[in-house]
Amino acid sequence: MNNVTYKPVKEGVHVVVLRTALKKEKSNRANNSDRGKCKLVKTVIAEETFDEWEAAYAWGNQFLV
């Protein structure tokens, strides 16, 4: 799943695209190796700064799934 974050900055609009995934951690117990806590991991896919909001929305929409 991809998330797009829009943030106003002095020069325009800064857009960050993040991919969010659940990562399963291994359990410390030997007999419960298939059990583990899930952790949310965010990875930055792309970053860009635009002058106008319209351009930022148009660029960010391509990453939404």
Secondary structure, DSSP 8 states (H G I E B T S, - for coil): -EEEEEEEETTEEEEEEEEEEEEE---SSSTTTT---EEEEEEEEEEEEESSHHHHHHHHHTT--
